């Protein structure tokens, strides 16, 4: 459990036990409200600490500093480098750009590496694939690669690398988006 989660629960308990000492109804209501908020945010931050079990054979722990490079031709694997689409979308309230930034700079839950997962879904009646890092979607397989992935999904072993690039500002001071490339390893 994260330290932030523990602190929020402890504060909630402090506010609950302090309620009998409040002398006015207003102070009591404020204490109850603060306790409820602490418990709510503590519970909400716990949801982000659970490890998602891989649901597809394409989940693997990839160190953040692993270089993206092609494998020698005589190996038993084929490698497919994919530039992800949809990296500027949001997952509800959370921006995929903030997730990619955390991966690039090894912040928070990505300090020890990234667990990548490929999850199939359907978009407008067509097959599609989302790419997830530690249970959070960071992008999609581009439409021009979906047919190849679908035809070869039984050959997919895992992800062998991830590279997050971009960010910062350009020469004119405009914010540059983060992009992401992943490398899928397939049996030959």
Long-range contacts (C-beta under 8 A, 24 or more apart in sequence): 1-46, 1-49, 2-45, 2-49, 4-45, 5-42, 5-45, 5-46, 5-49, 6-42, 8-38, 8-39, 8-41, 8-42, 8-45, 9-38, 9-39, 9-42, 11-38, 12-36, 12-38, 12-39, 12-42, 48-109, 49-109, 50-135, 51-115, 51-134, 51-135, 52-115, 52-117, 52-132, 52-134, 52-135, 54-115, 54-117, 55-117, 55-119, 56-117, 56-118, 56-119, 56-120, 56-156, 57-156, 57-157, 57-158, 58-116, 58-117, 58-118, 58-156, 58-157, 58-158, 58-159, 58-184, 59-115, 59-116, 59-117, 59-118, 59-158, 59-159, 60-115, 60-116, 60-158, 60-159, 60-160, 61-113, 61-114, 61-115, 62-113, 62-114, 62-115, 62-116, 62-159, 62-160, 62-161, 62-162, 63-113, 63-114, 64-103, 64-104, 64-106, 64-110, 64-113, 64-114, 64-162, 66-160, 66-161, 66-162, 67-161, 67-163, 68-161, 68-162, 68-163, 68-181, 68-183, 69-161, 71-160, 76-187, 76-188, 77-157, 77-185, 77-186, 77-187, 77-188, 78-155, 78-185, 78-186, 78-187, 78-188, 79-160, 79-183, 79-184, 79-185, 79-186, 80-145, 80-148, 80-183, 80-184, 80-186, 81-181, 81-182, 81-183, 82-141, 82-142, 82-145, 82-181, 82-182, 82-183, 82-184, 83-142, 83-179, 83-180, 83-181, 84-131, 84-138, 84-139, 84-140, 84-141, 84-142, 84-179, 84-180, 84-181, 84-182, 85-139, 85-140, 85-141, 85-142, 85-143, 86-139, 86-140, 87-138, 87-139, 87-177, 87-178, 87-179, 87-180, 88-177, 91-136, 91-137, 94-136, 96-137, 96-138, 96-139, 97-177, 97-178, 99-133, 99-136, 99-138, 100-138, 100-164, 100-167, 100-178, 100-179, 100-180, 101-164, 101-167, 101-178, 103-133, 103-138, 103-162, 103-164, 103-180, 104-164, 104-165, 104-167, 104-178, 109-134, 110-134, 114-162, 116-158, 116-159, 116-162, 116-182, 118-149, 118-156, 118-159, 118-184, 120-153, 131-180, 131-182, 133-162, 138-180, 139-180, 149-184, 152-186, 155-186, 155-187, 155-188, 156-184, 156-185, 156-186, 157-185, 157-186, 157-187, 158-184, 158-185, 159-183, 159-184, 159-185, 160-184, 160-185
